[in-house]
Amino acid sequence: MPNLSFRIDSVRAERYYFETVHQLNINMNIMFGKPEKKDKNFLIGFVIKIDCIPPTASIDIKGLVIVTPINQDEYTRLGEEFGKGMVPYPLTVAIYSYTLPIIALLSRELGIPPPIQLPIQQSRHEKSTDYHL
């Protein structure tokens, strides 16, 4: 069960126009950089991008998550998982959970509803790792 530390590097929120919109669709994307090894940690950059359709507002959050394994076996297992090029679903949920209060505050200030749906898990039968915040 690795420990997680977060660093938010950049926050951008913009409202394009204030006209009444009858139907608003909100798209949220979480993009990850390639995991890097530093000492006994893994550094993974992320960008969360929230856009509205029609283009009413947008929010971008850029940050870094530091994954610290507890022991050598966990370090090896995480290295194999990150080597496959996919970020484990529990880590995606942890990043979303950490940034959700920021997203909710910015959404409220922009006058749009916050995207509160959890990211969709791609594969439910894979063995997952739990993370500590």
FENNOR-V273268 format. One record per residue. PHI is phi in radians with two decimals (none if undefined). Layout:
PHI ; PHI
This chain:
none ; -1.24 ; -1.64 ; -2.10 ; -2.22 ; -2.11 ; -2.38 ; -1.67 ; -1.68 ; -2.66 ; -2.31 ; -2.36 ; -2.41 ; -2.52 ; -1.84 ; -1.51 ; -2.71 ; -1.98 ; -1.22 ; -1.22 ; -2.02 ; -1.33 ; -2.40 ; -2.21 ; -1.79 ; -2.06 ; -1.89 ; -2.18 ; -2.16 ; -2.01 ; -2.02 ; -2.06 ; -1.48 ; -1.25 ; -1.09 ; -2.01 ; -1.67 ; -2.47 ; 0.99 ; -1.88 ; -2.07 ; -2.00 ; -1.89 ; -2.26 ; -1.38 ; -2.51 ; -2.33 ; -1.89 ; -2.14 ; -2.11 ; -2.22 ; -1.92 ; -2.19 ; -1.13 ; -1.15 ; -1.70 ; -2.73 ; -2.60 ; -2.34 ; -2.25 ; -2.23 ; -2.04 ; -2.77 ; -2.46 ; -2.00 ; -1.90 ; -1.75 ; -1.97 ; -1.18 ; -1.40 ; -2.44 ; -1.17 ; -1.09 ; -1.16 ; -1.06 ; -1.13 ; -1.10 ; -1.14 ; -1.06 ; -1.17 ; -1.09 ; -1.21 ; -1.17 ; -1.31 ; 1.55 ; -2.12 ; -1.54 ; -1.04 ; -0.96 ; -1.04 ; -1.22 ; -1.08 ; -1.14 ; -1.12 ; -1.15 ; -1.07 ; -1.11 ; -1.20 ; -1.56 ; -0.99 ; -1.08 ; -1.15 ; -1.10 ; -1.11 ; -1.11 ; -1.14 ; -1.08 ; -1.08 ; -1.17 ; -1.47 ; 1.42 ; -2.12 ; -1.24 ; -1.29 ; -1.36 ; -1.90 ; -1.41 ; -1.21 ; -1.03 ; -1.39 ; -1.34 ; -1.38 ; -2.40 ; -1.56 ; -1.70 ; -1.38 ; -1.23 ; -1.94 ; -1.95 ; -1.54 ; -2.20 ; -1.80 ; -1.67
